[in-house]
Amino acid sequence: MPPNELGQTDIVEVPTVVPTFSRGLSHVHLTPELAEIIDAWPSLPSVAKAGVLAMIEAAKGAQMDEVEYR
């Protein structure tokens, strides 16, 4: 594969490893509830992950509705 304008070859593969949160970051504060979610996330079934993400999106929408009504 020829190099791109930066002199690098383009990546054609999808990464198989996703970066994860490192507990070694001392400047990040997690509530116990958020830490529990992060710890459990890898072992949750996909339907549970989808449910959590749907609740987050719904909460974002609810927050926007509150701002619009003020």
Secondary structure by P-SEA (a helix, b strand, c coil): cccccccccccccccccccccccccccccccaaaaaaaaacccccaaaaaaaaaaaaaaaaaaaaaaaac
